[in-house]
Amino acid sequence: SDRMDIALTGEASVSREKHAIIVFEPKRCMFLAQPGDSKELFYLNDEVVLSPIQLKKNDLLQVGEAVLMFIPCCDDAFNWETEQNEQK
């Protein structure tokens, strides 16, 4: 759905709403993947995700038939929140 933060438009194998959820945890500067509200499954590196699991750079997420590579925009070396605070 175009109401989602990330929309895989035109991919009929993906649930329209909340197939999977990706969360950034700022205190530990880590990303988590967890099941969404959909009845459909999704996979991390070919393993089904049934509860929150930490994402690592270049992990493969399969949502429906779409396979996506996780490329984080922040990590231990760079964090948007820290960067904004340093610029003030």
C-alpha positions as CSV (number, residue, x, y, z in Angstrom):
1,S,0.0,0.0,0.0
2,D,1.2,3.5,-0.6
3,R,0.3,4.3,3.0
4,M,3.3,2.2,4.2
5,D,6.8,3.6,4.8
6,I,8.2,1.2,2.2
7,A,5.8,0.1,-0.6
8,L,6.6,-2.7,-3.1
9,T,4.2,-1.4,-5.7
10,G,3.2,-3.8,-8.4
11,E,4.4,-6.9,-6.4
12,A,1.2,-9.0,-6.1
13,S,2.9,-11.6,-3.8
14,V,3.3,-9.0,-1.0
15,S,0.5,-8.1,1.4
16,R,-0.7,-4.6,1.0
17,E,-0.3,-3.6,4.6
18,K,2.4,-4.5,7.2
19,H,3.7,-7.7,5.7
20,A,6.9,-7.1,7.8
21,I,8.1,-4.4,10.1
22,I,11.6,-3.0,10.3
23,V,12.5,-1.1,13.5
24,F,15.6,1.0,14.3
25,E,16.6,0.8,18.0
26,P,18.6,4.0,18.6
27,K,20.1,3.1,22.0
28,R,22.0,0.1,20.6
29,C,22.1,1.5,17.0
30,M,20.6,-1.7,15.6
31,F,17.8,-2.7,13.3
32,L,15.2,-5.4,14.0
33,A,12.9,-7.2,11.7
34,Q,9.6,-8.6,12.9
35,P,6.4,-10.1,11.5
36,G,3.8,-7.6,10.6
37,D,0.0,-7.9,10.9
38,S,-0.2,-9.9,7.7
39,K,-1.0,-13.6,7.7
40,E,1.8,-14.1,5.2
41,L,5.3,-15.1,6.2
42,F,8.6,-13.4,5.5
43,Y,12.1,-14.7,5.6
44,L,15.5,-13.4,6.7
45,N,18.4,-15.3,4.9
46,D,15.9,-18.1,4.0
47,E,14.8,-18.5,7.7
48,V,11.2,-17.7,8.6
49,V,10.8,-14.7,10.9
50,L,8.3,-15.4,13.7
51,S,9.6,-13.0,16.3
52,P,11.9,-9.9,16.3
53,I,15.4,-10.6,15.0
54,Q,18.4,-8.4,14.6
55,L,19.3,-7.3,11.0
56,K,22.9,-7.2,9.8
57,K,24.3,-5.5,6.7
58,N,23.6,-7.4,3.5
59,D,21.0,-9.7,5.1
60,L,18.4,-10.9,2.6
61,L,14.8,-10.3,3.3
62,Q,12.2,-12.2,1.3
63,V,8.8,-10.6,1.3
64,G,6.4,-12.6,-0.9
65,E,8.5,-13.3,-4.0
66,A,10.6,-10.1,-3.7
67,V,14.1,-10.5,-2.3
68,L,15.6,-7.3,-0.8
69,M,19.1,-6.7,0.6
70,F,19.3,-4.8,3.8
71,I,21.8,-1.8,3.6
72,P,21.7,0.2,6.8
73,C,22.1,4.0,6.6
74,C,23.6,4.2,10.0
75,D,25.8,1.9,12.2
76,D,28.4,2.1,15.0
77,A,30.5,4.5,12.9
78,F,27.6,6.9,11.8
79,N,24.2,7.7,13.3
80,W,21.9,10.4,12.0
81,E,20.9,11.5,15.6
82,T,24.5,11.9,16.6
83,E,25.4,13.7,13.4
84,Q,22.5,16.3,13.9
85,N,23.6,16.9,17.5
86,E,27.2,17.6,16.5
87,Q,26.1,20.1,13.9
88,K,24.3,22.2,16.4
